[in-house]
Amino acid sequence: MRRQALTALGGAAALTLPWVVTYLSGMTHGLATGTVVLVSGLSVLGASFLLAWGAETAEKDVPRAFAIAVLAVLAVAPEYAVDALYAWNAGVHAGTARGVEAGNLAVANMTGANRILIGIGWAGIALFTVYRAGSGDDPAVARRDGFLADAVTLDRDIGLEIVFLFLATLWAFLVPLGGGIDVLDMAFLVGLYVAYIAVVLKGDVDPDEAHVGVPAYLQRFPKPYRAATVIGLFAYSGLLIFTAVEPFAHGLEQLGQNVGVPSFFMIQWIAPLASESPELIVVVYLVNKARSTAGFNALISSKLNQWTLLIGTLVVVYSIALGQYGALPFDQKQSGEIWLTAAQSFFAISLLINFEISVREAIVLLVLFLAQVLSEFLLIRGLLELPISDYQLLLAFAGVYILLGTALFVGRRKALGNIVRDSAGTVNDAFSSNGEPQGAD
């Protein structure tokens, strides 16, 4: 085990070294765009494995939900950096056309990232999980009779995350009504995430959960060395992801623009797809190890922190750049983007409240996402003409998501009641108990 673990760690670290040398030597501006994309992309791949191993190792000492939450924040940190840059520019250039455009780009990048996480992340990983289970046993896959009825089952402990995500989604429908992302949005959404972290920190540690490979080797270290190793893996991989994903995303944007893809489309879709890549790589890794439950938990945790922290902190960055408090403004089209993103989240949550997602449900989620993105691209390119505006098209897709989600919530109202009641009990126990979670050496 020791030799295999060290070989794996060395291989992942080797993928990151070209970027470390490139970044520290300041060579990034002298390289061709394709080379920057290749080198930074390999670094993201290697760092994603290191991050996943760090999170799995940490599960011996902290509640799994908290370890996954840390992993999720680090994995999507580049998305925060990219979005913060647009929010900052909106504040610096407030009152000008450039400031208006930057504010719209901040919202577009944020909504694109959130919809990618569900439309490609949740749907794609569900389909991959069932496909992978065809070549081996995966306890998370339930075989069902019927057309495309096989399903990925979820850990019922994820009910807490689903409820918090549901509350954030309901609030998101109200955001455009305030004329911008303001201090109330920040207070509610950031406060919601802080409350969630406070609850999961009270959770139990399961030191006896079986791990294999690198995490199993690292968990044999004495606790002080194990903690230092986990912190080191988190810090190194987090720094690499933070520094490499932005050049990776911008490089992809440039390559896309070189072949005629509109800049706004690239910023809303390609840049977020690149910045979400560490998270998706980590989840594919977990699924491939038959840890599908942990993989889906990571995706849901990522959605929760993006749908709370990412939105809530934009107004902080904007206000700092502005030099005074101000709500981050956006135009009517971006209001439609927020409503569509909230509607997609509403529908996705309705799929999960019975703690599973079937193949056909994942396909519907994927097809709806791709249909909206493709139609938007064709409209931008002038290859599709519709009797409605871009804004009305966004509302039409939002309406479809809301109708489907409402129908599922009505049909699964008992499951919804159970999950809300159980989560309320978990929150009550967390804040009424003086006990501390028990770790293990």
Secondary structure, 3 states (H helix, E strand, C coil): CHHHHHHHHHHHHHHHHHHHHHHHCCCHHHCCHHHHHHHHHHHHHHHHHHHHHHHHHHCCCCCHHHHHHHHHHHHCHHHHHHHHHHHHHHHHCCCCHHHHHHHHHHHHHHHHHHHHHHHHHHHHHHHHHHHHHCCCCCCCEECCCCCCCCEEECCHHHHHHHHHHHHHHHHHCCHHHHCCECHHHHHHHHHHHHHHHHHHCCCCCCCCCCCCHHHHHHCCCCHHHHHHHHHHHHHHHHHHHHHHHHHHHHHHHHHHHHCCCCHHHHHHHHHHHHHCHHHHHHHHHHHHCCCHHHHHHHHHHHHHHHHHHHHHHHHHHHHHHHCCCCCECCCHHHHHHHHHHHHHHHHHHHHHCCCEEEHHHHHHHHHHHHHHHHHHHHHHCCCCCCCCCHHHHHHHHHHHHHHHHHHHHHHCHHHHHHHHHHHHHHHHHHHHCCCCCCCCC
